[in-house]
Amino acid sequence: QKSEPIKILGDGEIDAALDVQVHAFSDSAREKIEEAGGTASVIE
């Protein structure tokens, strides 16, 4: 079972450290996740 590709966008604020694994990130989303102490990983 395959899922559709997911891209995280940088709208809004984040205040928790999250470990996120998706197909794509906007630059602002990656920056916000990492500034909150989380990680942003791209899956293929």
A tleap script that builds the chain and sets N, CA, C and O, in Angstrom:
source leaprc.protein.ff14SB
mol = sequence {
  NGLN LYS SER GLU PRO ILE LYS ILE LEU GLY
  ASP GLY GLU ILE ASP ALA ALA LEU ASP VAL
  GLN VAL HIE ALA PHE SER ASP SER ALA ARG
  GLU LYS ILE GLU GLU ALA GLY GLY THR ALA
  SER VAL ILE CGLU
}
set mol.1.N position { 0.842 -1.168 0.000 }
set mol.1.CA position { 0.000 0.000 0.000 }
set mol.1.C position { 0.893 1.239 0.000 }
set mol.1.O position { 1.680 1.444 0.924 }
set mol.2.N position { 0.768 2.060 -1.038 }
set mol.2.CA position { 1.570 3.276 -1.155 }
set mol.2.C position { 0.734 4.484 -0.773 }
set mol.2.O position { -0.465 4.548 -1.042 }
set mol.3.N position { 1.395 5.432 -0.142 }
set mol.3.CA position { 0.712 6.678 0.199 }
set mol.3.C position { 1.162 7.773 -0.761 }
set mol.3.O position { 2.174 7.635 -1.449 }
set mol.4.N position { 0.410 8.843 -0.796 }
set mol.4.CA position { 0.759 9.994 -1.619 }
set mol.4.C position { 1.930 10.734 -0.969 }
set mol.4.O position { 2.050 10.740 0.256 }
set mol.5.N position { 2.792 11.356 -1.777 }
set mol.5.CA position { 3.891 12.148 -1.214 }
set mol.5.C position { 3.347 13.283 -0.344 }
set mol.5.O position { 2.307 13.870 -0.640 }
set mol.6.N position { 4.067 13.573 0.724 }
set mol.6.CA position { 3.656 14.611 1.671 }
set mol.6.C position { 4.744 15.673 1.745 }
set mol.6.O position { 5.928 15.354 1.848 }
set mol.7.N position { 4.329 16.955 1.690 }
set mol.7.CA position { 5.250 18.082 1.840 }
set mol.7.C position { 4.764 18.941 2.999 }
set mol.7.O position { 3.583 19.277 3.090 }
set mol.8.N position { 5.699 19.292 3.888 }
set mol.8.CA position { 5.396 20.151 5.025 }
set mol.8.C position { 5.722 21.598 4.639 }
set mol.8.O position { 6.815 21.891 4.154 }
set mol.9.N position { 4.762 22.490 4.861 }
set mol.9.CA position { 4.943 23.913 4.570 }
set mol.9.C position { 5.187 24.681 5.858 }
set mol.9.O position { 4.896 24.184 6.945 }
set mol.10.N position { 5.719 25.887 5.741 }
set mol.10.CA position { 6.144 26.651 6.908 }
set mol.10.C position { 5.132 27.615 7.484 }
set mol.10.O position { 5.518 28.524 8.219 }
set mol.11.N position { 3.856 27.459 7.186 }
set mol.11.CA position { 2.841 28.331 7.782 }
set mol.11.C position { 2.688 27.988 9.261 }
set mol.11.O position { 2.788 26.823 9.646 }
set mol.12.N position { 2.447 28.995 10.082 }
set mol.12.CA position { 2.205 28.735 11.499 }
set mol.12.C position { 3.480 28.697 12.318 }
set mol.12.O position { 4.575 28.967 11.825 }
set mol.13.N position { 3.305 28.354 13.576 }
set mol.13.CA position { 4.408 28.317 14.535 }
set mol.13.C position { 4.523 26.916 15.117 }
set mol.13.O position { 3.557 26.153 15.129 }
set mol.14.N position { 5.720 26.588 15.600 }
set mol.14.CA position { 5.955 25.303 16.255 }
set mol.14.C position { 6.720 25.579 17.545 }
set mol.14.O position { 7.680 26.349 17.551 }
set mol.15.N position { 6.292 24.950 18.635 }
set mol.15.CA position { 6.960 25.185 19.917 }
set mol.15.C position { 7.366 23.888 20.606 }
set mol.15.O position { 7.703 23.886 21.790 }
set mol.16.N position { 7.333 22.785 19.859 }
set mol.16.CA position { 7.740 21.493 20.410 }
set mol.16.C position { 8.784 20.873 19.493 }
set mol.16.O position { 8.739 21.061 18.277 }
set mol.17.N position { 9.725 20.132 20.075 }
set mol.17.CA position { 10.745 19.446 19.288 }
set mol.17.C position { 10.129 18.193 18.670 }
set mol.17.O position { 9.790 17.248 19.382 }
set mol.18.N position { 9.986 18.188 17.358 }
set mol.18.CA position { 9.399 17.055 16.645 }
set mol.18.C position { 10.428 16.440 15.710 }
set mol.18.O position { 11.268 17.149 15.154 }
set mol.19.N position { 10.368 15.128 15.536 }
set mol.19.CA position { 11.174 14.433 14.544 }
set mol.19.C position { 10.239 14.088 13.392 }
set mol.19.O position { 9.373 13.222 13.519 }
set mol.20.N position { 10.426 14.780 12.254 }
set mol.20.CA position { 9.501 14.680 11.133 }
set mol.20.C position { 10.200 14.033 9.945 }
set mol.20.O position { 11.300 14.437 9.567 }
set mol.21.N position { 9.552 13.017 9.353 }
set mol.21.CA position { 10.066 12.346 8.161 }
set mol.21.C position { 8.979 12.367 7.093 }
set mol.21.O position { 7.961 11.687 7.216 }
set mol.22.N position { 9.204 13.152 6.048 }
set mol.22.CA position { 8.248 13.269 4.948 }
set mol.22.C position { 9.007 13.342 3.628 }
set mol.22.O position { 10.236 13.286 3.602 }
set mol.23.N position { 8.262 13.466 2.536 }
set mol.23.CA position { 8.863 13.488 1.207 }
set mol.23.C position { 9.517 14.821 0.859 }
set mol.23.O position { 10.464 14.850 0.073 }
set mol.24.N position { 9.032 15.930 1.428 }
set mol.24.CA position { 9.596 17.245 1.118 }
set mol.24.C position { 9.211 18.264 2.189 }
set mol.24.O position { 8.191 18.128 2.866 }
set mol.25.N position { 10.051 19.283 2.323 }
set mol.25.CA position { 9.823 20.394 3.242 }
set mol.25.C position { 10.021 21.694 2.484 }
set mol.25.O position { 10.840 21.752 1.566 }
set mol.26.N position { 9.292 22.734 2.846 }
set mol.26.CA position { 9.665 24.068 2.378 }
set mol.26.C position { 10.858 24.488 3.239 }
set mol.26.O position { 11.068 23.953 4.328 }
set mol.27.N position { 11.633 25.446 2.742 }
set mol.27.CA position { 12.791 25.908 3.516 }
set mol.27.C position { 12.366 26.459 4.872 }
set mol.27.O position { 13.031 26.220 5.880 }
set mol.28.N position { 11.253 27.199 4.894 }
set mol.28.CA position { 10.809 27.788 6.164 }
set mol.28.C position { 10.324 26.720 7.139 }
set mol.28.O position { 10.509 26.864 8.348 }
set mol.29.N position { 9.712 25.659 6.640 }
set mol.29.CA position { 9.253 24.577 7.519 }
set mol.29.C position { 10.441 23.869 8.158 }
set mol.29.O position { 10.450 23.623 9.364 }
set mol.30.N position { 11.441 23.542 7.348 }
set mol.30.CA position { 12.643 22.880 7.882 }
set mol.30.C position { 13.298 23.765 8.943 }
set mol.30.O position { 13.693 23.278 10.002 }
set mol.31.N position { 13.411 25.046 8.663 }
set mol.31.CA position { 14.030 25.979 9.602 }
set mol.31.C position { 13.262 26.040 10.921 }
set mol.31.O position { 13.873 26.002 11.989 }
set mol.32.N position { 11.947 26.134 10.864 }
set mol.32.CA position { 11.130 26.208 12.082 }
set mol.32.C position { 11.223 24.928 12.904 }
set mol.32.O position { 11.305 24.989 14.130 }
set mol.33.N position { 11.211 23.776 12.249 }
set mol.33.CA position { 11.322 22.496 12.955 }
set mol.33.C position { 12.663 22.409 13.672 }
set mol.33.O position { 12.721 22.033 14.843 }
set mol.34.N position { 13.745 22.756 12.968 }
set mol.34.CA position { 15.076 22.663 13.558 }
set mol.34.C position { 15.288 23.710 14.651 }
set mol.34.O position { 15.955 23.424 15.645 }
set mol.35.N position { 14.738 24.913 14.492 }
set mol.35.CA position { 14.853 25.941 15.535 }
set mol.35.C position { 14.129 25.532 16.812 }
set mol.35.O position { 14.511 25.954 17.903 }
set mol.36.N position { 13.086 24.711 16.686 }
set mol.36.CA position { 12.345 24.235 17.854 }
set mol.36.C position { 13.040 23.039 18.514 }
set mol.36.O position { 12.559 22.519 19.521 }
set mol.37.N position { 14.178 22.602 17.944 }
set mol.37.CA position { 14.924 21.490 18.527 }
set mol.37.C position { 14.605 20.145 17.919 }
set mol.37.O position { 15.058 19.117 18.422 }
set mol.38.N position { 13.834 20.129 16.846 }
set mol.38.CA position { 13.465 18.876 16.191 }
set mol.38.C position { 14.370 18.556 15.021 }
set mol.38.O position { 15.351 19.254 14.767 }
set mol.39.N position { 14.028 17.487 14.308 }
set mol.39.CA position { 14.764 17.094 13.116 }
set mol.39.C position { 13.800 16.980 11.945 }
set mol.39.O position { 12.630 16.634 12.110 }
set mol.40.N position { 14.319 17.279 10.757 }
set mol.40.CA position { 13.526 17.218 9.533 }
set mol.40.C position { 14.258 16.323 8.545 }
set mol.40.O position { 15.314 16.695 8.035 }
set mol.41.N position { 13.703 15.140 8.270 }
set mol.41.CA position { 14.335 14.175 7.380 }
set mol.41.C position { 13.458 13.923 6.164 }
set mol.41.O position { 12.237 13.812 6.269 }
set mol.42.N position { 14.110 13.834 5.000 }
set mol.42.CA position { 13.399 13.552 3.753 }
set mol.42.C position { 13.464 12.058 3.482 }
set mol.42.O position { 14.533 11.452 3.553 }
set mol.43.N position { 12.315 11.467 3.172 }
set mol.43.CA position { 12.269 10.059 2.787 }
set mol.43.C position { 12.072 9.975 1.282 }
set mol.43.O position { 11.524 10.890 0.669 }
set mol.44.N position { 12.516 8.888 0.697 }
set mol.44.CA position { 12.410 8.704 -0.757 }
set mol.44.C position { 11.217 7.865 -1.108 }
set mol.44.O position { 10.969 7.607 -2.286 }
savepdb mol mol.pdb
quit
